[in-house]
Amino acid sequence: MTEVLQDRERLREIAALRLTEPDVQHILRDVCAEASKALGVPMGMVTVVLDDAQLFAGQHGLSGWLQEAGGTPAEWAFCRYTVASKAPFIVNDAATHPLVQDSPLFTQDGLRCYAGIPLVTSRGHAIGSFCVAGTTPREFSEMEIQKLQRYASETMRRLETRRVELQP
């Protein structure tokens, strides 16, 4: 997994998308709120997973230190599994999921459910995740996963269109 996160081409791809600019964050914040509401969970996020950190490029519903910090160490991130596999990563209950049950996001912050869809660029690099999360266990239906996939696809389309527009 570390090899995927440290891939230089993937990291260059992230930089080219300019995800920290205010106009991008506004777009992402709105779509995160929409997804959170549509799926009935308190948190929606567009994350970018770097080699050693997860950043919240857009978010809705985060509070406390997570909102203030704007990210987490990569080793805590549920999204790192989404990025490494380039496949949806679903956690119905973090308390019983072997990959995340020791993450401080569960043990300290109470994150219990998570559904993440990889954000994959047209060049094939998984840069992060479009995800929703909550503090109570729950199962995500196939229809909800498909809805998240549509949000992820639309988000990548908008980000890549913007990248093309910004190139000299």
C-alpha positions as a LaTeX table, in Angstrom:
\begin{tabular}{lrrr}
\hline
Residue & $x$ (\AA) & $y$ (\AA) & $z$ (\AA) \\
\hline
Met1 & 0.00 & 0.00 & 0.00 \\
Thr2 & 2.86 & 2.39 & 0.81 \\
Glu3 & 4.16 & 2.05 & $-2.76$ \\
Val4 & 0.85 & 3.27 & $-4.17$ \\
Leu5 & 0.73 & 6.24 & $-1.80$ \\
Gln6 & 4.32 & 7.23 & $-2.61$ \\
Asp7 & 3.98 & 6.97 & $-6.41$ \\
Arg8 & 5.48 & 10.23 & $-7.76$ \\
Glu9 & 3.23 & 10.36 & $-10.82$ \\
Arg10 & 0.16 & 10.05 & $-8.61$ \\
Leu11 & 1.44 & 12.85 & $-6.36$ \\
Arg12 & 2.13 & 15.06 & $-9.42$ \\
Glu13 & $-1.41$ & 14.38 & $-10.59$ \\
Ile14 & $-2.75$ & 15.60 & $-7.24$ \\
Ala15 & $-0.69$ & 18.80 & $-7.48$ \\
Ala16 & $-1.94$ & 19.50 & $-11.02$ \\
Leu17 & $-5.55$ & 19.48 & $-9.86$ \\
Arg18 & $-4.97$ & 22.44 & $-7.50$ \\
Leu19 & $-7.45$ & 21.15 & $-4.97$ \\
Thr20 & $-6.63$ & 23.68 & $-2.26$ \\
Glu21 & $-7.88$ & 26.71 & $-4.20$ \\
Pro22 & $-10.99$ & 28.33 & $-2.66$ \\
Asp23 & $-13.24$ & 27.92 & $-5.72$ \\
Val24 & $-12.55$ & 24.18 & $-5.77$ \\
Gln25 & $-13.18$ & 23.83 & $-2.05$ \\
His26 & $-16.54$ & 25.60 & $-2.44$ \\
Ile27 & $-17.62$ & 23.16 & $-5.18$ \\
Leu28 & $-16.46$ & 20.16 & $-3.16$ \\
Arg29 & $-18.11$ & 21.37 & 0.05 \\
Asp30 & $-21.47$ & 21.62 & $-1.75$ \\
Val31 & $-21.29$ & 18.14 & $-3.26$ \\
Cys32 & $-20.20$ & 16.67 & 0.09 \\
Ala33 & $-23.25$ & 18.21 & 1.77 \\
Glu34 & $-25.51$ & 16.88 & $-0.97$ \\
Ala35 & $-24.12$ & 13.33 & $-0.66$ \\
Ser36 & $-24.32$ & 13.40 & 3.13 \\
Lys37 & $-27.98$ & 14.40 & 2.99 \\
Ala38 & $-28.84$ & 11.95 & 0.18 \\
Leu39 & $-27.37$ & 8.99 & 2.10 \\
Gly40 & $-28.55$ & 10.06 & 5.54 \\
Val41 & $-25.14$ & 10.19 & 7.20 \\
Pro42 & $-23.67$ & 13.17 & 9.05 \\
Met43 & $-20.36$ & 13.46 & 7.18 \\
Gly44 & $-19.40$ & 13.74 & 3.53 \\
Met45 & $-15.82$ & 14.23 & 2.33 \\
Val46 & $-13.62$ & 14.49 & $-0.69$ \\
Thr47 & $-10.22$ & 13.37 & 0.52 \\
Val48 & $-6.81$ & 13.47 & $-1.05$ \\
Val49 & $-4.44$ & 10.81 & 0.19 \\
Leu50 & $-0.79$ & 11.86 & $-0.01$ \\
Asp51 & 2.15 & 9.67 & 0.93 \\
Asp52 & 1.93 & 10.54 & 4.62 \\
Ala53 & $-1.32$ & 12.47 & 5.11 \\
Gln54 & $-4.97$ & 12.52 & 4.21 \\
Leu55 & $-6.33$ & 15.97 & 3.42 \\
Phe56 & $-9.97$ & 17.00 & 3.33 \\
Ala57 & $-10.26$ & 18.88 & 0.02 \\
Gly58 & $-13.97$ & 19.25 & 0.66 \\
Gln59 & $-16.04$ & 18.29 & 3.65 \\
His60 & $-19.41$ & 18.55 & 5.29 \\
Gly61 & $-20.25$ & 17.65 & 8.87 \\
Leu62 & $-16.78$ & 17.40 & 10.37 \\
Ser63 & $-16.24$ & 19.14 & 13.69 \\
Gly64 & $-13.61$ & 19.60 & 16.35 \\
Trp65 & $-10.00$ & 18.83 & 15.62 \\
Leu66 & $-10.81$ & 17.05 & 12.33 \\
Gln67 & $-12.37$ & 20.18 & 10.91 \\
Glu68 & $-9.62$ & 22.41 & 12.27 \\
Ala69 & $-6.73$ & 20.20 & 11.11 \\
Gly70 & $-8.20$ & 19.61 & 7.67 \\
Gly71 & $-6.80$ & 16.09 & 7.54 \\
Thr72 & $-5.25$ & 13.15 & 9.34 \\
Pro73 & $-2.10$ & 11.07 & 9.18 \\
Ala74 & $-2.37$ & 8.63 & 6.24 \\
Glu75 & $-2.02$ & 5.60 & 8.50 \\
Trp76 & $-5.28$ & 6.56 & 10.28 \\
Ala77 & $-7.23$ & 7.09 & 7.05 \\
Phe78 & $-9.95$ & 4.68 & 5.99 \\
Cys79 & $-9.56$ & 6.29 & 2.55 \\
Arg80 & $-6.07$ & 4.87 & 2.10 \\
Tyr81 & $-7.66$ & 1.46 & 1.49 \\
Thr82 & $-9.93$ & 2.97 & $-1.15$ \\
Val83 & $-6.94$ & 4.58 & $-2.89$ \\
Ala84 & $-4.67$ & 1.53 & $-2.69$ \\
Ser85 & $-7.29$ & $-0.83$ & $-4.11$ \\
Lys86 & $-8.90$ & 1.61 & $-6.58$ \\
Ala87 & $-12.16$ & 0.00 & $-5.46$ \\
Pro88 & $-15.00$ & 0.95 & $-3.11$ \\
Phe89 & $-14.14$ & 0.38 & 0.52 \\
Ile90 & $-17.10$ & $-0.15$ & 2.82 \\
Val91 & $-17.07$ & $-0.33$ & 6.61 \\
Asn92 & $-20.42$ & $-1.17$ & 8.18 \\
Asp93 & $-18.99$ & $-1.15$ & 11.71 \\
Ala94 & $-15.43$ & $-0.09$ & 12.45 \\
Ala95 & $-15.56$ & $-1.96$ & 15.75 \\
Thr96 & $-15.55$ & $-5.27$ & 13.87 \\
His97 & $-13.60$ & $-4.38$ & 10.73 \\
Pro98 & $-10.04$ & $-5.76$ & 10.98 \\
Leu99 & $-8.43$ & $-3.05$ & 8.81 \\
Val100 & $-9.76$ & $-0.03$ & 10.74 \\
Gln101 & $-10.71$ & $-1.21$ & 14.22 \\
Asp102 & $-7.44$ & 0.18 & 15.63 \\
Ser103 & $-7.60$ & 3.52 & 13.80 \\
Pro104 & $-7.82$ & 6.53 & 16.12 \\
Leu105 & $-10.63$ & 7.76 & 13.87 \\
Phe106 & $-12.66$ & 4.93 & 15.40 \\
Thr107 & $-11.03$ & 4.47 & 18.82 \\
Gln108 & $-10.86$ & 8.18 & 19.69 \\
Asp109 & $-13.27$ & 9.97 & 17.37 \\
Gly110 & $-16.03$ & 7.38 & 17.15 \\
Leu111 & $-16.21$ & 6.94 & 13.38 \\
Arg112 & $-18.26$ & 3.76 & 12.96 \\
Cys113 & $-19.43$ & 3.52 & 9.34 \\
Tyr114 & $-17.74$ & 4.54 & 6.11 \\
Ala115 & $-18.35$ & 4.18 & 2.39 \\
Gly116 & $-15.63$ & 5.44 & 0.06 \\
Ile117 & $-15.33$ & 5.45 & $-3.71$ \\
Pro118 & $-11.90$ & 6.05 & $-5.27$ \\
Leu119 & $-11.35$ & 9.28 & $-7.17$ \\
Val120 & $-9.47$ & 8.07 & $-10.22$ \\
Thr121 & $-8.11$ & 10.51 & $-12.80$ \\
Ser122 & $-8.32$ & 9.98 & $-16.54$ \\
Arg123 & $-4.64$ & 8.98 & $-16.34$ \\
Gly124 & $-5.52$ & 6.12 & $-13.99$ \\
His125 & $-4.25$ & 7.53 & $-10.70$ \\
Ala126 & $-6.35$ & 7.14 & $-7.56$ \\
Ile127 & $-5.87$ & 10.46 & $-5.80$ \\
Gly128 & $-8.34$ & 10.15 & $-2.95$ \\
Ser129 & $-11.85$ & 9.20 & $-2.07$ \\
Phe130 & $-15.39$ & 10.51 & $-2.29$ \\
Cys131 & $-16.83$ & 9.22 & 0.95 \\
Val132 & $-19.51$ & 9.46 & 3.58 \\
Ala133 & $-19.20$ & 8.45 & 7.21 \\
Gly134 & $-21.12$ & 8.33 & 10.44 \\
Thr135 & $-20.85$ & 7.61 & 14.14 \\
Thr136 & $-23.28$ & 4.69 & 14.24 \\
Pro137 & $-22.93$ & 1.31 & 12.52 \\
Arg138 & $-24.97$ & 0.87 & 9.35 \\
Glu139 & $-25.01$ & $-1.05$ & 6.12 \\
Phe140 & $-24.82$ & 0.71 & 2.79 \\
Ser141 & $-27.10$ & $-0.64$ & 0.08 \\
Glu142 & $-25.95$ & $-1.35$ & $-3.46$ \\
Met143 & $-28.10$ & 1.59 & $-4.60$ \\
Glu144 & $-26.31$ & 3.89 & $-2.16$ \\
Ile145 & $-22.90$ & 2.67 & $-3.36$ \\
Gln146 & $-23.98$ & 3.36 & $-6.94$ \\
Lys147 & $-25.11$ & 6.84 & $-5.92$ \\
Leu148 & $-21.70$ & 7.48 & $-4.34$ \\
Gln149 & $-20.02$ & 6.24 & $-7.52$ \\
Arg150 & $-22.00$ & 8.83 & $-9.49$ \\
Tyr151 & $-20.92$ & 11.55 & $-7.06$ \\
Ala152 & $-17.29$ & 10.43 & $-7.41$ \\
Ser153 & $-17.48$ & 10.35 & $-11.22$ \\
Glu154 & $-19.06$ & 13.78 & $-11.40$ \\
Thr155 & $-16.53$ & 15.19 & $-8.94$ \\
Met156 & $-13.59$ & 13.87 & $-11.00$ \\
Arg157 & $-15.16$ & 15.17 & $-14.21$ \\
Arg158 & $-15.46$ & 18.64 & $-12.71$ \\
Leu159 & $-11.94$ & 18.60 & $-11.26$ \\
Glu160 & $-10.33$ & 17.42 & $-14.48$ \\
Thr161 & $-12.29$ & 19.89 & $-16.59$ \\
Arg162 & $-11.02$ & 22.65 & $-14.35$ \\
Arg163 & $-7.44$ & 21.36 & $-14.58$ \\
Val164 & $-7.61$ & 21.53 & $-18.38$ \\
Glu165 & $-8.97$ & 25.07 & $-18.20$ \\
Leu166 & $-6.10$ & 26.21 & $-15.93$ \\
Gln167 & $-3.27$ & 24.83 & $-18.06$ \\
Pro168 & $-1.43$ & 27.53 & $-20.05$ \\
\hline
\end{tabular}
